[in-house]
Structures are given as structure tokens and as C-alpha cells.
Amino acid sequence: MRRTERSPEAGFTLIELVVVTLLIGILALLAIPRFPQYPKAGVVSRRLLSDIRYAKELSTRLQTMSGIYFISSTQYRVFTNNDTNNAAKDPQTGTTYEVTMSGKLSGVTLSQTFTNSILKFDSLGNPLEGSGSGTALAAAKSVTVSGPGGPRTVTIEPNTGKVTGS
């Protein structure tokens, strides 16, 4: 059986491996700050779009006015029975359906122009605004979501209540 001798140049030394690893680490540290920031506005706009559609679905299913009450620029509530204090139950968690822009969503704000900050739907799914029996939307209304990755817009069409996002 014949043995082959390895030449001293075959392979890498420990020093070479350490230097290459350090260089890769330094390059990675330099590249991380260049990644775009977490697109919070996009996440919130998609959630809001979904929540508005859910409120519309609640109103037709329960045959009562349901909607979204914008408590502040960083918080809203899905409500039912035409009562902004009567929060709907979140279908995923079973808890009060309120969304607050905090934690990972901090820095995101909502701006809207609904009368009394209320968007709601009647039992046929027609969009209304304001308290009491509400007023039909005369034109499309929108909610602007501002923050990292924004601004984004969620639009509600009059008559049909079609909800779209951009």
C-alpha cells in the first residue's frame, strides 16, 4: 500500500481561517444598517384594511351597524351594535377588538376625516360616517397610515363600501 504525502500548501492555516471569518463579520456589520427598515406602515395598512372588511362583514351577518372607531391617531376599535363603546370580539384571540400602534408598530400614525372619527356599515354593508344613524359617504374617504415604509392609504368607496389599499 502506497502512501501519498501531502504538500505543505494543501489546505488553509488556522490564521487564514480566522482572518477570513473576521473579514466576513466586518462586512456583515457594515451591511446590516443598509437593510430597509421594517415596513410598519404596510403592516398596519393591511391590518386596517382587513379590520374594515371584518366590520362590514359583521354588520351584514349580525344585521346591525358595525364599524371602526378611531380613538386616536394610534388606536382604533372595531365595534358592533352601533355603539362605539361595544367593542367586537377579535375572532383570533376572543378579546376586545382594539388595535394600538405600540411595540413593533410604534411610530405609525393614522389620519382620517370621518365625522366623529367613526366609519360604520349598515345591515346591507353600505358605508356611513358619524354617530347615531350616520350619514352616507358622499365621496370616497380614506385613512392615511404614516410611518416607516409609508405613507399608505386605505380607501372606502361610497355606496358599495369597497375597501382598497395602496
C-alpha positions as CSV (number, residue, x, y, z in Angstrom):
1,M,0.0,0.0,0.0
2,R,1.4,3.3,-1.1
3,R,1.1,6.5,1.0
4,T,0.8,9.8,-0.7
5,E,2.4,12.7,1.1
6,R,0.5,16.0,1.3
7,S,2.3,19.0,0.2
8,P,2.5,21.8,2.8
9,E,0.4,24.1,0.6
10,A,-2.7,21.9,0.6
11,G,-5.4,23.4,2.9
12,F,-5.7,26.6,5.0
13,T,-3.9,27.6,8.1
14,L,-5.8,28.5,11.2
15,I,-4.7,32.1,10.9
16,E,-6.1,32.3,7.4
17,L,-9.4,30.9,8.5
18,V,-9.6,33.4,11.4
19,V,-8.8,36.4,9.2
20,V,-11.4,35.4,6.6
21,T,-14.0,34.9,9.3
22,L,-13.2,38.3,10.8
23,L,-13.5,40.0,7.3
24,I,-16.9,38.3,6.7
25,G,-18.1,39.5,10.1
26,I,-16.9,43.1,9.5
27,L,-18.6,43.2,6.1
28,A,-21.8,41.8,7.6
29,L,-21.8,44.5,10.3
30,L,-21.4,47.2,7.6
31,A,-24.2,45.8,5.5
32,I,-26.9,45.4,8.3
33,P,-27.7,49.1,8.7
34,R,-28.3,49.4,4.9
35,F,-31.2,47.0,5.0
36,P,-34.6,48.8,4.8
37,Q,-36.5,49.4,8.0
38,Y,-39.3,47.1,8.9
39,P,-42.3,48.3,6.8
40,K,-44.6,49.1,9.7
41,A,-47.0,51.3,7.7
42,G,-47.6,48.5,5.2
43,V,-48.3,46.0,8.0
44,V,-50.7,48.4,9.7
45,S,-52.5,49.4,6.4
46,R,-53.1,45.7,5.6
47,R,-54.4,45.1,9.1
48,L,-56.7,48.1,8.9
49,L,-57.9,47.1,5.5
50,S,-58.7,43.6,6.9
51,D,-60.4,45.1,10.0
52,I,-62.6,47.4,8.0
53,R,-63.7,44.4,5.8
54,Y,-64.4,42.5,9.0
55,A,-66.5,45.3,10.4
56,K,-68.5,45.3,7.1
57,E,-69.0,41.6,7.3
58,L,-70.1,41.8,10.9
59,S,-72.8,44.4,10.0
60,T,-74.3,42.2,7.3
61,R,-74.1,39.0,9.3
62,L,-75.5,40.4,12.5
63,Q,-77.9,42.8,10.7
64,T,-76.7,45.7,12.9
65,M,-74.4,48.7,12.4
66,S,-70.8,47.8,13.0
67,G,-67.6,49.7,12.2
68,I,-64.4,51.3,13.2
69,Y,-64.0,54.0,15.8
70,F,-60.7,55.8,15.6
71,I,-59.9,56.5,19.2
72,S,-56.7,58.4,18.5
73,S,-54.1,58.6,15.8
74,T,-52.5,55.5,17.2
75,Q,-55.5,53.4,18.3
76,Y,-58.8,52.2,16.8
77,R,-61.6,49.8,17.9
78,V,-63.9,47.5,15.9
79,F,-67.4,48.0,17.3
80,T,-70.8,46.4,16.8
81,N,-74.5,47.2,17.7
82,N,-74.0,50.9,16.6
83,D,-72.1,51.5,19.9
84,T,-68.5,52.7,19.7
85,N,-68.0,51.5,23.3
86,N,-69.3,48.0,22.5
87,A,-66.1,46.5,21.1
88,A,-66.4,43.4,18.9
89,K,-64.6,40.3,19.9
90,D,-61.3,39.6,18.0
91,P,-62.0,36.3,16.1
92,Q,-58.4,35.2,16.6
93,T,-58.0,35.9,20.3
94,G,-61.5,36.3,21.6
95,T,-60.5,39.5,23.4
96,T,-61.7,43.1,22.9
97,Y,-61.0,44.1,19.3
98,E,-58.8,47.2,19.8
99,V,-55.6,47.9,17.9
100,T,-52.9,50.1,19.3
101,M,-49.8,51.1,17.4
102,S,-47.2,50.2,20.1
103,G,-44.3,47.8,20.4
104,K,-43.2,46.7,17.0
105,L,-45.8,49.1,15.5
106,S,-44.7,52.2,17.4
107,G,-44.1,55.2,15.2
108,V,-47.1,54.5,13.0
109,T,-50.0,57.0,13.0
110,L,-53.4,57.1,11.3
111,S,-55.1,60.2,9.9
112,Q,-58.7,60.2,8.8
113,T,-61.6,62.6,8.2
114,F,-64.7,60.6,9.2
115,T,-67.3,62.6,11.1
116,N,-66.7,62.0,14.8
117,S,-63.9,59.6,13.8
118,I,-66.5,56.9,13.0
119,L,-66.7,54.7,10.0
120,K,-69.6,52.2,10.1
121,F,-71.7,50.0,7.8
122,D,-75.4,49.4,7.9
123,S,-77.0,46.0,7.7
124,L,-76.6,46.0,3.9
125,G,-72.9,46.9,4.0
126,N,-73.4,50.5,2.9
127,P,-70.7,52.8,4.4
128,L,-71.7,55.5,6.8
129,E,-69.8,58.0,8.9
130,G,-70.6,59.8,12.2
131,S,-72.6,58.8,15.3
132,G,-76.3,57.9,15.6
133,S,-77.8,56.6,12.3
134,G,-74.8,58.0,10.4
135,T,-74.5,59.8,7.1
136,A,-73.8,58.1,3.8
137,L,-70.4,58.8,2.3
138,A,-70.8,61.4,-0.4
139,A,-67.4,60.6,-1.8
140,A,-64.6,58.1,-1.3
141,K,-62.9,58.6,2.1
142,S,-59.5,57.4,3.1
143,V,-57.3,56.7,6.1
144,T,-53.6,57.6,5.7
145,V,-51.1,55.3,7.5
146,S,-47.8,57.1,8.1
147,G,-44.6,55.8,9.5
148,P,-41.7,53.6,8.4
149,G,-42.5,52.1,5.0
150,G,-45.3,54.7,4.4
151,P,-47.4,56.6,3.7
152,R,-50.0,54.1,2.8
153,T,-53.7,54.7,2.1
154,V,-56.8,52.7,2.8
155,T,-59.8,53.9,0.8
156,I,-63.5,53.3,1.3
157,E,-65.8,53.8,-1.7
158,P,-69.3,55.3,-1.2
159,N,-72.4,53.2,-2.0
160,T,-70.6,49.9,-2.3
161,G,-68.3,50.1,0.7
162,K,-65.5,48.6,-1.4
163,V,-62.2,48.9,0.6
164,T,-58.9,49.1,-1.2
165,G,-55.3,49.8,-0.1
166,S,-52.3,51.3,-1.7
